[in-house]
């Protein structure tokens, strides 16, 4: 397959996902502030591969003091000169142009095709790969539909927040009843994603299972890097000096 057009990524570049920022998680918020003031400020580019927030009810939620604070952090980073690219996750797929205007962040649609040195890579949030979880995939298809989103965003903000909290409660309860492997990626879905992208490197989050996996795709060796979620520290992936490496900032 011919690889889609990709963007050459300047170094150093950083990749993060699954921060799940919210006002209740003080330690993770402090880690994010330290990350923005430190490694991210030294980077040329930062890719946020979804679930920056615990949830996002719509861009009018920028009025919340906590969200204003996070937006200001991102704005300070982009004004400093770090290019920040955001891929929507399953928690914050309603991030839109108002958020981007307030932060200077560029919203990009997955799959994102980039080039790291001489290697073509594809970036995803990762939930699209979890095809064994049929109930979730049906939900994902519903909430990513533009008509559904328009209808949802037409509701009052407080109502949207309440709906999301209810969905989250049911989701957490449902996870306890699902087999662990159902919530991980499906190998066939991974192979198909590599084939569509025409590359040998994939970076994604979502599963909260950080690891580097090897795959054989049509006789070609491929790598899949899974990003870690955040819990009071700031784990990130670095592309520099022709190599990928994992780092963790502990504020």
Rosetta silent file (secondary structure, phi, psi, omega in degrees, C-alpha in Angstrom):
SEQUENCE: XXXXXXXXXXXXXXXXXXXXXXXXXXXXXXXXXXXXXXXXXXXXXXXXXXXXXXXXXXXXXXXXXXXXXXXXXXXXXXXXXXXXXXXXXXXXXXXXXXXXXXXXXXXXXXXXXXXXXXXXXXXXXXXXXXXXXXXXXXXXXXXXXXXXXXXXXXXXXXXXXXXXXXXXXXXXXXXXXXXXXXXXXXXXXXXXXXXXXXXXXXXXXXXXXXXXXXXXXXXXXXXXXXXXXXXXXXXXXXXXXXXXXXXXXXX
SCORE:     score description
SCORE:     0.000 S_00000001
   1 L     0.000  141.472  175.935    0.000    0.000    0.000 S_00000001
   2 L   -77.726  127.070 -178.421    1.183    3.524   -0.728 S_00000001
   3 L   -66.899  139.048  176.192    1.622    5.430    2.516 S_00000001
   4 L   -63.865  162.612  176.036   -0.591    8.529    2.910 S_00000001
   5 L   -55.453  135.006 -179.733    1.003   11.964    2.977 S_00000001
   6 L  -129.544  158.619 -179.303    2.787   12.485    6.281 S_00000001
   7 E   -95.990  129.712  175.697    4.258   15.412    8.172 S_00000001
   8 E   -73.207  124.051 -175.580    7.967   15.454    8.930 S_00000001
   9 L   -94.239  126.058  175.768    8.286   15.884   12.695 S_00000001
  10 L   -75.439  153.057  179.423   11.017   18.147   14.054 S_00000001
  11 L  -107.207  151.794   -4.571   12.967   17.013   17.095 S_00000001
  12 L   -77.633  148.546  176.097   12.599   16.852   19.938 S_00000001
  13 E  -124.123  143.405 -177.823    8.972   15.755   19.755 S_00000001
  14 E  -120.058  150.601  179.700    6.896   14.451   22.664 S_00000001
  15 E  -132.521  129.429  178.784    3.842   12.164   22.776 S_00000001
  16 E  -138.749  161.790  176.489    1.379   11.878   25.673 S_00000001
  17 L  -162.287  161.223  168.863   -2.104   10.472   26.249 S_00000001
  18 L    59.060   49.924  174.808   -4.644    9.642   28.942 S_00000001
  19 L   -77.766  -35.640  179.960   -3.942   12.418   31.426 S_00000001
  20 L    53.761   48.978 -177.985   -7.606   12.505   32.532 S_00000001
  21 E   -66.620  134.990  172.625   -7.158   15.972   33.987 S_00000001
  22 L  -159.419  162.097 -174.273   -9.800   17.167   36.431 S_00000001
  23 L   -62.188  -27.399 -177.665   -9.925   19.421   39.465 S_00000001
  24 L   -74.155  -19.754 -176.661  -10.100   16.447   41.861 S_00000001
  25 L   -99.902   77.472 -174.541   -6.742   15.064   40.680 S_00000001
  26 H   -63.207  -42.882 -177.021   -4.386   17.606   42.226 S_00000001
  27 H   -63.976  -40.105  179.443   -1.214   15.538   41.866 S_00000001
  28 H   -69.369  -36.331  176.465   -1.808   14.924   38.165 S_00000001
  29 H   -62.655  -43.294  177.589   -2.557   18.608   37.623 S_00000001
  30 H   -63.507  -37.499  177.576    0.735   19.531   39.292 S_00000001
  31 H   -63.858  -40.194  178.932    2.498   16.981   37.091 S_00000001
  32 H   -64.758  -42.851  178.679    0.947   18.581   34.007 S_00000001
  33 H   -60.680  -42.135  178.981    2.066   22.041   35.104 S_00000001
  34 H   -67.327  -37.146  178.124    5.603   20.760   35.630 S_00000001
  35 H   -64.201  -44.367  179.251    5.538   19.009   32.262 S_00000001
  36 H   -64.039  -40.569 -178.232    4.431   22.201   30.494 S_00000001
  37 H   -75.392  -20.178 -175.102    7.086   24.265   32.274 S_00000001
  38 L  -112.261  -99.808 -173.585    9.825   21.712   31.617 S_00000001
  39 H   -56.319  -41.338 -177.153   10.020   19.025   28.891 S_00000001
  40 H   -65.909  -33.803 -179.293    7.164   20.367   26.764 S_00000001
  41 H   -71.706  -22.770  178.762    8.692   23.842   26.652 S_00000001
  42 H   -88.588   -8.589 -175.961   11.938   22.358   25.357 S_00000001
  43 L   -88.166  154.605  173.225   10.169   20.388   22.608 S_00000001
  44 L   -81.956  -36.973 -178.049    9.512   21.498   19.060 S_00000001
  45 E  -140.819  146.443  175.554    6.254   19.554   18.881 S_00000001
  46 E  -130.412  127.188  175.276    3.869   17.886   21.326 S_00000001
  47 E  -108.556  120.389  175.654    1.242   15.357   20.305 S_00000001
  48 E  -101.651  110.785 -172.470   -1.615   14.795   22.782 S_00000001
  49 L   -97.189   52.101  169.809   -3.245   11.520   21.737 S_00000001
  50 L    92.434  157.751  179.807   -6.573   11.874   23.494 S_00000001
  51 L    56.033   45.239  169.465   -8.131   11.940   26.950 S_00000001
  52 L   -62.297  -40.714 -179.173   -6.387   15.099   28.049 S_00000001
  53 E  -107.133  155.178  173.386   -9.451   15.664   30.242 S_00000001
  54 L   -60.552  -40.068  167.203  -11.461   13.278   32.376 S_00000001
  55 L  -161.680  159.677 -179.561  -14.359   14.476   30.271 S_00000001
  56 L  -135.719  114.959 -174.294  -15.246   17.437   28.052 S_00000001
  57 L   -87.262   -5.012 -177.342  -18.877   18.498   27.812 S_00000001
  58 L   139.078  160.459 -174.056  -18.309   21.055   25.047 S_00000001
  59 H   -68.046  -16.703  174.376  -16.238   24.157   24.427 S_00000001
  60 H   -71.152  -10.791  175.163  -18.582   26.306   26.491 S_00000001
  61 H   -75.870   -1.545  173.294  -17.136   24.396   29.468 S_00000001
  62 H   -61.737  -18.751  179.472  -14.050   26.570   29.003 S_00000001
  63 H   -70.969  -18.317  178.741  -15.753   28.913   31.461 S_00000001
  64 L   -65.981  135.067 -176.556  -15.047   26.539   34.353 S_00000001
  65 H   -53.948  -41.241 -179.421  -12.107   27.863   36.412 S_00000001
  66 H   -64.601  -43.968  179.801  -10.198   24.583   36.195 S_00000001
  67 H   -66.480  -34.458  174.836  -10.586   24.377   32.435 S_00000001
  68 H   -60.958  -41.323 -179.160   -9.508   28.006   32.137 S_00000001
  69 H   -63.577  -45.590  179.712   -6.358   27.138   34.055 S_00000001
  70 H   -65.531  -39.960  177.714   -5.494   24.196   31.786 S_00000001
  71 H   -61.433  -39.980  178.811   -6.236   26.302   28.700 S_00000001
  72 H   -65.755  -36.750  176.226   -3.869   28.995   29.994 S_00000001
  73 H   -61.460  -46.558  179.797   -1.161   26.382   30.512 S_00000001
  74 H   -66.784  -39.330  178.763   -1.513   25.214   26.920 S_00000001
  75 H   -62.123  -40.623  178.806   -1.662   28.774   25.620 S_00000001
  76 H   -63.196  -33.934 -179.740    1.599   29.605   27.396 S_00000001
  77 H   -71.220  -46.950 -178.825    3.180   26.572   25.746 S_00000001
  78 H   -68.685  -35.230  177.161    2.043   27.352   22.202 S_00000001
  79 H   -68.002  -29.073  176.905    2.976   31.024   22.563 S_00000001
  80 H   -68.327  -27.205  176.484    6.422   29.928   23.675 S_00000001
  81 L   127.054   -1.678  176.168    6.789   28.138   20.349 S_00000001
  82 L   -80.603  124.931  176.546    5.914   24.480   20.932 S_00000001
  83 E   -79.877  121.499 -176.675    3.491   23.245   18.273 S_00000001
  84 E  -112.455  124.897 -179.704    0.776   21.267   20.063 S_00000001
  85 E  -114.470  135.847 -175.317   -1.392   18.786   18.139 S_00000001
  86 E  -122.955  125.146  173.084   -4.463   17.222   19.716 S_00000001
  87 E  -105.625  127.675 -177.487   -6.183   13.962   18.744 S_00000001
  88 L   -64.813  141.537  174.481   -9.586   13.474   20.363 S_00000001
  89 L  -105.577 -170.386  179.257   -9.987   10.595   22.791 S_00000001
  90 L   -78.128  -12.567  178.186  -13.043    8.801   24.083 S_00000001
  91 L   -98.202  -22.617 -172.891  -13.320   11.289   26.981 S_00000001
  92 L  -134.502   39.420 -179.502  -12.821   14.552   25.094 S_00000001
  93 L   -72.001   -7.826  178.361  -14.118   14.000   21.562 S_00000001
  94 L   -93.380    5.189  172.383  -16.194   17.192   21.910 S_00000001
  95 L   -60.183  133.395 -175.042  -13.129   19.440   21.939 S_00000001
  96 L  -136.017 -161.079 -172.172  -13.654   21.958   19.156 S_00000001
  97 H   -68.104  -30.714  178.895  -12.489   25.128   17.487 S_00000001
  98 H   -65.218  -41.103  176.116  -13.224   27.410   20.446 S_00000001
  99 H   -61.093  -44.071 -179.249  -10.862   25.354   22.593 S_00000001
 100 H   -63.708  -40.728  179.636   -8.234   25.522   19.859 S_00000001
 101 H   -64.925  -34.681 -177.896   -8.603   29.292   19.530 S_00000001
 102 H   -76.419  -23.010 -172.534   -8.191   29.714   23.297 S_00000001
 103 H  -114.832  -21.288 -173.103   -5.094   27.531   23.509 S_00000001
 104 L    81.470    6.998  179.634   -3.319   27.682   20.166 S_00000001
 105 L   -79.605  143.760  177.237   -3.597   23.898   19.955 S_00000001
 106 E   -98.596  122.612  177.602   -4.190   22.312   16.531 S_00000001
 107 E   -83.737  124.084 -179.210   -6.982   19.727   16.400 S_00000001
 108 E  -123.808  147.919 -176.401   -6.046   16.836   14.093 S_00000001
 109 L   -96.336  131.761  177.398   -8.145   13.872   12.993 S_00000001
 110 L   -76.984  152.234   -2.494   -6.890   10.328   13.455 S_00000001
 111 L   -74.261  141.009  178.994   -5.217    8.494   11.912 S_00000001
 112 E  -100.423  125.777 -177.439   -2.393   11.039   11.939 S_00000001
 113 E  -104.369  121.364 -179.457    0.450   10.254    9.548 S_00000001
 114 E  -131.629  167.843  174.298    3.879   11.573   10.474 S_00000001
 115 E  -124.331  123.976  176.788    7.500   10.873    9.608 S_00000001
 116 E  -107.384  103.291 -173.077   10.106   10.454   12.339 S_00000001
 117 L    66.169 -116.999  177.333   13.458   10.694   10.606 S_00000001
 118 L  -107.865   16.211 -178.456   13.116    8.188    7.784 S_00000001
 119 E  -109.034  126.595  173.829   10.327    6.198    9.471 S_00000001
 120 E   -80.098  137.496 -177.343    6.678    6.614    8.585 S_00000001
 121 E  -136.644  156.982  175.101    4.413    6.399   11.627 S_00000001
 122 E  -123.825  137.305  179.955    0.701    6.505   12.423 S_00000001
 123 E  -112.911  136.525  178.366   -0.786    8.087   15.560 S_00000001
 124 E  -140.436  159.616  166.023   -4.109    7.072   17.116 S_00000001
 125 L   -68.067  -47.618  174.508   -5.906    7.488   20.386 S_00000001
 126 L   123.829  -18.859 -176.293   -6.263    3.706   20.340 S_00000001
 127 H   -67.726  -26.153  179.838   -9.904    2.982   21.133 S_00000001
 128 H   -65.834  -18.051 -179.445  -10.667    2.196   17.481 S_00000001
 129 H   -85.381  -11.554 -175.327   -8.377   -0.841   17.849 S_00000001
 130 L   -90.675   63.140 -170.848  -10.416   -2.381   20.688 S_00000001
 131 L   -77.767  -10.766  176.658  -12.851   -4.105   18.360 S_00000001
 132 L   -73.918  -19.689  178.282  -13.641   -7.018   20.707 S_00000001
 133 L   -89.294   83.300 -172.957  -15.616   -4.600   22.889 S_00000001
 134 H   -64.011  -38.387 -179.863  -18.680   -4.486   20.640 S_00000001
 135 H   -63.412  -41.796  179.131  -20.797   -2.411   23.037 S_00000001
 136 H   -66.309  -42.178 -178.665  -18.127    0.269   23.242 S_00000001
 137 H   -63.113  -35.106  176.086  -17.621    0.383   19.477 S_00000001
 138 H   -66.165  -42.003  177.350  -21.355    0.898   18.978 S_00000001
 139 H   -63.052  -43.370 -179.155  -21.271    3.725   21.526 S_00000001
 140 H   -60.262  -44.385 -179.822  -18.196    5.237   19.838 S_00000001
 141 H   -62.372  -38.463 -179.681  -19.896    5.238   16.449 S_00000001
 142 H   -65.195  -50.655 -172.216  -22.955    6.941   17.933 S_00000001
 143 H   -77.877  -14.505  175.465  -21.154    9.759   19.756 S_00000001
 144 L   -88.007   -4.064  179.459  -18.775   10.494   16.869 S_00000001
 145 L   -73.412  126.379 -177.621  -21.733   11.125   14.554 S_00000001
 146 H   -56.575  -36.936 -179.977  -21.957   14.883   13.771 S_00000001
 147 H   -66.264  -42.450  177.276  -25.765   14.878   14.051 S_00000001
 148 H   -61.780  -44.008 -178.900  -25.622   13.271   17.510 S_00000001
 149 H   -63.800  -41.267  179.035  -22.991   15.780   18.621 S_00000001
 150 H   -62.484  -41.739  178.449  -25.009   18.745   17.366 S_00000001
 151 H   -65.446  -42.780 -178.920  -28.065   17.527   19.253 S_00000001
 152 H   -65.925  -44.017 -178.034  -26.069   16.905   22.418 S_00000001
 153 H   -70.488  -15.120  176.394  -24.301   20.273   22.322 S_00000001
 154 L   -77.176  -14.053  178.960  -27.678   22.023   21.936 S_00000001
 155 L   -78.010  157.161  176.886  -28.585   20.899   25.459 S_00000001
 156 L   -59.479  148.671 -176.896  -27.783   23.084   28.492 S_00000001
 157 H   -58.240  -44.421 -179.504  -24.267   22.633   29.846 S_00000001
 158 H   -61.057  -37.998  178.463  -25.429   21.396   33.261 S_00000001
 159 H   -66.249  -41.313  178.525  -27.594   18.758   31.571 S_00000001
 160 H   -62.593  -43.114  178.309  -24.668   17.623   29.444 S_00000001
 161 H   -60.360  -42.893 -179.556  -22.443   17.316   32.489 S_00000001
 162 H   -64.524  -41.427  178.668  -25.068   15.239   34.275 S_00000001
 163 H   -62.176  -44.582 -178.957  -25.491   12.937   31.275 S_00000001
 164 H   -63.864  -42.922  178.549  -21.739   12.422   31.025 S_00000001
 165 H   -60.565  -39.656  179.016  -21.422   11.660   34.737 S_00000001
 166 H   -66.552  -43.003  178.175  -24.182    9.075   34.408 S_00000001
 167 H   -62.967  -41.653  179.755  -22.524    7.480   31.361 S_00000001
 168 H   -62.773  -42.234  179.862  -19.182    7.386   33.171 S_00000001
 169 H   -61.986  -43.662  178.519  -20.732    5.663   36.201 S_00000001
 170 H   -66.827  -35.761  179.877  -22.319    3.008   33.992 S_00000001
 171 H   -65.557  -44.133  179.463  -19.065    2.593   32.065 S_00000001
 172 H   -63.560  -39.418  177.763  -17.019    2.007   35.212 S_00000001
 173 H   -65.668  -40.221 -179.636  -19.553   -0.534   36.421 S_00000001
 174 H   -65.970  -34.178 -179.729  -19.514   -2.257   33.035 S_00000001
 175 H   -61.165  -34.314 -178.281  -15.706   -2.518   33.018 S_00000001
 176 L   -68.673  -17.929 -179.151  -15.813   -4.677   36.139 S_00000001
 177 L   -99.510   -6.129 -177.368  -17.953   -7.201   34.276 S_00000001
 178 L   -96.136  145.312  172.544  -15.829   -7.354   31.118 S_00000001
 179 L   -65.890  143.036 -174.551  -12.907   -9.671   30.534 S_00000001
 180 H   -58.522  -37.530 -175.808   -9.629   -7.721   30.523 S_00000001
 181 H   -68.773  -23.815  179.206   -8.691   -8.833   27.015 S_00000001
 182 H   -65.706  -31.386 -177.659  -11.914   -7.402   25.594 S_00000001
 183 H   -89.959    1.651  174.982  -10.774   -3.912   26.589 S_00000001
 184 L   -97.253  176.227 -178.155   -7.352   -4.337   24.976 S_00000001
 185 L   -70.426  154.068  174.416   -6.559   -4.012   21.274 S_00000001
 186 L   -94.470  129.836 -175.472   -7.523   -6.690   18.782 S_00000001
 187 H   -59.143  -40.618 -179.571   -4.504   -8.079   16.916 S_00000001
 188 H   -65.297  -36.888  177.898   -6.325   -8.194   13.585 S_00000001
 189 H   -65.680  -37.530  177.709   -7.396   -4.545   14.023 S_00000001
 190 H   -64.393  -47.626  179.827   -3.771   -3.583   14.693 S_00000001
 191 H   -59.562  -44.245 -179.787   -2.552   -5.405   11.579 S_00000001
 192 H   -62.833  -37.647  179.284   -5.281   -3.765    9.474 S_00000001
 193 H   -66.145  -40.371  175.715   -4.331   -0.323   10.836 S_00000001
 194 H   -61.942  -43.865 -178.568   -0.698   -0.891    9.889 S_00000001
 195 H   -63.672  -42.762  178.943   -1.745   -2.013    6.412 S_00000001
 196 H   -63.823  -38.421 -176.256   -3.973    1.035    5.863 S_00000001
 197 H   -78.497  -23.549 -178.274   -1.250    3.392    7.067 S_00000001
 198 L    64.545   37.486 -177.419    1.500    1.760    5.032 S_00000001
 199 L  -135.073  175.616  179.782    4.009    2.230    7.850 S_00000001
 200 L  -120.759   13.477 -179.482    5.964    0.171   10.368 S_00000001
 201 E  -138.403  131.255  178.372    5.513    2.339   13.487 S_00000001
 202 E  -131.620  138.553  175.895    2.364    3.044   15.510 S_00000001
 203 E  -128.184  128.961  179.087    1.937    5.164   18.652 S_00000001
 204 E  -154.500  170.019  175.657   -1.299    5.190   20.650 S_00000001
 205 L  -121.015 -135.770  173.117   -2.810    5.370   24.120 S_00000001
 206 L    79.398  -46.010 -171.995   -6.243    4.477   25.534 S_00000001
 207 L   -79.878  -14.430 -177.550   -5.522    1.017   26.957 S_00000001
 208 L    59.860   32.450 -179.662   -3.414    2.241   29.908 S_00000001
 209 L  -128.244   74.146 -174.556   -1.040   -0.659   29.229 S_00000001
 210 L   -62.636  129.457  179.789    2.309    0.939   28.345 S_00000001
 211 E  -172.229  166.379  172.725    4.540   -1.412   26.377 S_00000001
 212 E  -116.911  118.483 -174.260    6.363   -1.757   23.077 S_00000001
 213 E  -108.068  146.577  175.634    4.949   -4.530   20.896 S_00000001
 214 E  -106.973  134.585  179.127    6.407   -6.227   17.853 S_00000001
 215 E  -131.633  147.835  173.475    4.138   -7.241   14.961 S_00000001
 216 E  -108.149  114.538 -175.228    4.765   -8.989   11.667 S_00000001
 217 E  -119.932  110.757 -178.709    2.655   -7.374    8.945 S_00000001
 218 L    52.154   41.330  178.373    2.831   -8.871    5.467 S_00000001
 219 L    81.092    2.788 -177.196    6.315  -10.135    6.281 S_00000001
 220 E  -109.928  134.066  178.441    7.471   -6.740    7.591 S_00000001
 221 E   -73.587  128.285 -179.251    8.560   -6.088   11.198 S_00000001
 222 E  -128.494  151.898  178.632    6.453   -3.347   12.821 S_00000001
 223 E  -117.670  141.548  175.564    6.528   -1.651   16.234 S_00000001
 224 E  -127.868  116.273 -179.795    3.600   -0.452   18.328 S_00000001
 225 E  -100.668  120.993  179.076    4.325    1.899   21.230 S_00000001
 226 E  -101.799  125.574 -177.796    1.535    2.189   23.805 S_00000001
 227 L   -78.934  152.668  178.587    1.592    5.337   25.932 S_00000001
 228 L   -86.083  151.953  171.461    1.138    5.311   29.704 S_00000001
 229 L   -85.275  166.567 -173.714   -1.693    7.024   31.542 S_00000001
 230 L  -103.365  134.789  174.525   -0.978    9.673   34.180 S_00000001
 231 L  -144.186   74.927  177.543   -1.368    9.253   37.941 S_00000001
 232 L    83.456   -7.623  171.208    0.472   12.045   39.718 S_00000001
 233 L  -126.956  173.542 -176.069    3.499   11.760   37.418 S_00000001
 234 E  -121.428   87.014  176.288    4.026   12.756   33.797 S_00000001
 235 E   -81.742  136.876 -178.930    5.028    9.801   31.576 S_00000001
 236 E  -149.051  161.463  177.573    5.823   10.719   27.987 S_00000001
 237 E  -107.007  135.598 -177.288    7.464    9.394   24.850 S_00000001
 238 E  -115.205  133.980  167.823   10.345   11.330   23.308 S_00000001
 239 E  -109.428  112.053  179.969   11.533   11.342   19.701 S_00000001
 240 E  -158.456  148.087  177.425   15.083   12.722   19.620 S_00000001
 241 L    55.630   33.254  177.057   18.446   11.806   18.124 S_00000001
 242 L    76.177   11.860 -176.880   16.790    9.288   15.826 S_00000001
 243 E  -135.029  152.719  168.471   15.344    7.249   18.685 S_00000001
 244 E   -98.478  139.572  176.473   12.166    6.832   20.677 S_00000001
 245 E  -149.549  153.355  178.316   12.494    6.604   24.441 S_00000001
 246 E   -95.519  138.610  175.570   10.208    6.740   27.464 S_00000001
 247 E  -133.373  157.398  174.747   10.634    9.356   30.169 S_00000001
 248 E  -137.733  127.884  176.384    8.705   10.174   33.333 S_00000001
 249 E   -98.717  126.109  177.445    8.669   13.521   35.091 S_00000001
 250 L  -113.739  103.900 -175.698    7.993   13.407   38.831 S_00000001
 251 L   -67.811    0.000    0.000    7.230   16.913   40.090 S_00000001
